[in-house]
């Protein structure tokens, strides 16, 4: 099963493509979609949409795993991230890719084994589990790979794999 993990954002969308078969991981690709600061929001959303379509067309994922939003004190930033997340979900839906959502707590639990793990612990485990030569940069990319790992470890991924045979 090929999983596209996404860490949504307006400035940076982290992404990672992980192949998962027989409890083994293979990292196909990873990176980030970045939009320029001081650009109109609608232009940034179009850049994210175009980038998502290119990722989907290039890598043909079987599933999209995306982090659920966590709102902290800055509601304005949260709204902008929600708009970007909507574009990401739309891209997957238009391509007919099943969408799976995970909370930050679920991702940390699946990757580190502890739902309150620190970011550095998540990055270290992603690097180790995927056999990467060095930690992925930026952190949003590491988060996206963690989300893909979380989906691979979930029951939902095994059910989807069964139906995609």
C-alpha positions in Angstrom: 0.0 0.0 0.0 1.3 3.4 -0.9 0.4 6.1 1.6 0.7 9.9 1.1 1.2 11.5 4.6 0.4 15.2 4.8 1.1 17.7 7.5 -1.1 20.6 6.4 -0.1 24.3 6.5 -0.4 27.4 4.5 3.3 28.3 4.4 4.6 24.8 4.4 2.8 21.5 3.6 4.9 18.6 4.6 4.5 15.4 2.6 5.9 11.9 2.6 5.2 8.9 0.4 5.6 5.5 2.2 5.1 2.1 0.8 4.0 -0.4 3.4 3.8 -4.1 2.8 4.1 -7.1 5.1 5.0 -4.9 8.0 7.9 -3.3 6.1 8.4 0.3 5.1 10.0 1.7 2.0 10.2 5.5 1.7 9.4 6.5 -1.9 9.9 10.3 -1.6 9.4 13.2 0.8 9.5 16.9 0.9 7.4 20.0 1.3 5.3 22.3 -0.7 6.2 25.9 0.3 4.3 29.0 -0.5 5.9 32.5 -0.5 5.2 34.8 2.4 3.4 38.0 1.6 1.4 36.3 -1.2 -2.4 36.5 -1.3 -4.0 33.6 0.5 -5.9 32.5 -2.6 -2.6 32.3 -4.6 -1.1 30.2 -1.9 -4.1 27.9 -1.9 -3.7 27.5 -5.7 0.0 26.6 -5.3 -1.0 24.0 -2.7 -3.7 22.6 -4.9 -1.3 22.4 -7.9 1.4 20.8 -5.8 -1.0 18.2 -4.4 -2.3 17.3 -7.9 1.3 16.9 -9.1 2.1 14.6 -6.1 -1.0 12.5 -6.6 -0.3 12.2 -10.3 3.4 11.4 -9.9 3.2 8.9 -7.0 -0.4 7.5 -7.3 -1.0 6.9 -3.6 -3.6 4.3 -2.4 -4.5 6.4 0.7 -4.0 9.9 2.0 -3.3 10.3 5.7 -3.6 13.8 7.1 -3.3 15.3 10.5 -6.4 16.7 12.1 -6.2 20.3 13.1 -5.2 21.4 16.6 -6.2 24.9 17.4 -4.1 26.7 19.9 -4.3 30.4 20.8 -4.0 31.9 17.3 -7.4 31.4 15.6 -6.4 33.4 12.5 -3.5 31.1 11.8 -5.8 28.1 12.5 -8.3 29.4 9.9 -5.7 29.7 7.2 -4.4 26.2 7.9 -7.9 24.9 7.8 -8.3 26.5 4.3 -5.2 24.8 3.2 -6.3 21.5 4.7 -9.6 21.9 2.8 -7.6 22.2 -0.5 -5.6 19.1 0.4 -8.8 17.1 1.1 -10.4 18.3 -2.1 -7.3 17.2 -4.1 -7.5 13.7 -2.7 -11.3 13.5 -3.1 -11.1 14.5 -6.7 -8.5 11.8 -7.4 -10.7 9.2 -5.7 -8.1 8.6 -2.9 -9.5 7.4 0.4 -8.8 10.0 3.2 -7.8 9.0 6.8 -7.4 11.6 9.6 -5.3 11.3 12.7 -4.8 13.5 15.8 -1.3 14.5 16.8 -1.8 12.3 19.9 -2.6 9.2 17.7 0.5 10.0 15.5 2.8 10.2 18.4 1.4 7.1 20.0 1.8 5.1 16.7 5.4 6.3 16.0 6.9 6.7 19.4 4.6 4.6 21.6 3.8 7.7 23.8 1.1 10.2 22.9 2.9 13.1 24.6 6.2 12.5 22.9 8.3 15.5 22.0 8.9 16.5 18.4 12.6 15.5 18.5 11.5 12.0 19.6 9.1 11.7 16.7 11.7 12.9 14.2 14.3 10.4 15.7 11.8 7.5 15.4 10.7 8.4 11.8 14.4 8.5 10.8 15.0 5.1 12.4 11.8 3.3 11.3 12.3 4.4 7.7 16.0 3.9 7.6 16.7 7.4 6.5 20.3 8.6 6.4 19.5 11.8 8.3 16.4 13.4 9.8 14.0 14.8 7.2 13.8 18.6 6.9 11.8 20.7 7.4 10.1 19.3 10.5 6.8 19.4 8.6 8.2 16.7 6.3 9.1 14.5 9.3 5.6 15.1 10.6 4.1 14.0 7.3 6.2 10.8 7.3 5.0 10.2 10.9 1.4 10.5 9.8 2.0 8.0 7.0 3.6 5.6 9.5 0.6 6.1 11.8 -1.8 5.1 9.0 0.3 2.1 8.1 0.0 0.9 11.8 -3.7 1.5 11.9 -6.5 -1.0 11.3 -7.9 1.2 8.6 -4.9 0.7 6.4 -5.1 -3.0 6.6 -8.8 -3.0 5.7 -8.0 -0.7 2.8 -5.2 -2.9 1.6 -7.5 -5.9 1.7 -10.0 -4.2 -0.6 -7.3 -2.9 -3.0 -6.0 -6.4 -3.7 
